[in-house]
Amino acid sequence: AGKRENEKLESIVTFTSSISQVGFASLNLLSADEMITPSYCINLCEGEDEKADKVMRLFRYVHPEDRIELLDFMQQAESGKVEPFCKDVRVMVDDQEWKWIKIFLIQKEYNPACGANDVYSLNIDINEQKNAEVILHEEKEKAEEANSSKSTFLANMSHEIRTPMNAIIGFSELLASANSKEEKEQYLQIVRMNNEMLLQLINDILDIAKIEAGIVEFTYSDVDINLLTSELSRQFELKLKDRDNVQLVYEPSLP
């Protein structure tokens, strides 16, 4: 009757293990009595017919760094009581590929006088979970990098917008107090140029918003490089008024 009950219990455990894909194994370290479910072997990349002592004592496909801790638990359990053990370990699928499983080890009973030193073990395939964690970590890093880039962009834009705004305000005041027609025309031209520059900056910001929204429109046109360098030269002339040690060299109308 006792044997039939043990067989029934083992059948229930094996069925439950196969459905849940949670491997279960038990081993008496004194008598070598053992029980192991196929899922336990499969999770460890062993054949389903492997013996429990081979799996639990050797863990031959477990990564060497992780195997040390598992074998250390077994050695401690052979000579005395040991605390429960839980660890995510790597198991070799093939020569260059590893998968992750979680292994639980617990010394259920330690009573050498009665011939009892039982170790129970569970293992669970957590490879998909680990891969998902890696993906989430990478996505988090990308999001943080993008957020940092946006902060840098906004800081740069605020600086770039301030430059033409200062020029527009400053030369508008000078325009009001200018005496000669030539002087007024010069100030007016600078104000117009900075108006265009400010409008271009705003358009650039709007373009970036379109890019982030997935709506990108390209406009192809010829660019007058001499005109561009002329505008840049005027822009930097404003910044260099109080800097005698910096020389700005601009050669107009190059081919």
C-alpha positions, 0 to 999 in steps of 0.5 A: 500500500505504501509503495502504491501511495508513493507511486501515486504521489510521484505520478501527481507531482510529475503531471503537475510539473509537466503542466507547469514546466516547473521541474522538481527533484528530490534526493536523499544524500545518504541513501541516494533515493531519488525522484526527478520529473522530466521537466527538471531535466529539460530545464537543465538541458539534460535528457529526460531519463537522466538520474537525479544524482547526476543532475543535482550533483554535477549540473554539468550544463550549468555555467561554471561560475554558477555551478560552484554555488550549487555544488557548494550547497550540496557539499554543505548539505552532506555534512550538516544543516544549510540555509535554503538556496535560490539563484538565477543560473545560466545553462548551456543550450549549445556551444555558444548560447546560454539560457536562464533558469531559476533554481531553488534548493532546500534541505527538507530534513537532516537526521543522519541517525535515521538515515534522512538527509533529503534535499528538494529542488525546483527549477523554472525556465525564466529565459523569456523573462530575462530577455524581456528585462534586457529589452526593457533595460535597453529601452530605458537607456534609450529613453533616458538618452533621448530625454537628455538629448531633448534637454540639451536641445532645448538649452541650445535652442534657448541660446540660439533664439536669444541671439537674434532676439537681442539683435532685433531689440538692440538694433530696433532701439538704435534704428529709432535714434539713427540720424542718417539714412544710410545708418537707418538702412544698415540697422534695418537690414540687420533687423530683417536678417535676424527676423529671418534667422529667428523664423528659421529657428522656429521652423527648425523646432517645428520640423523636429516636432514633425520628425518625432511625430513621424511626419517628415516633409523635405524641401529640396532647393538650391542654397546660396553659400555666399549669402549663408556665410554673409549672414553668419558673418553679420551674426558673429560680428555682433558677438565680437564687438567687445572681443579685441582678441578674436578676428573674424575673416570673411571673404565674400563672393567666392566661386 
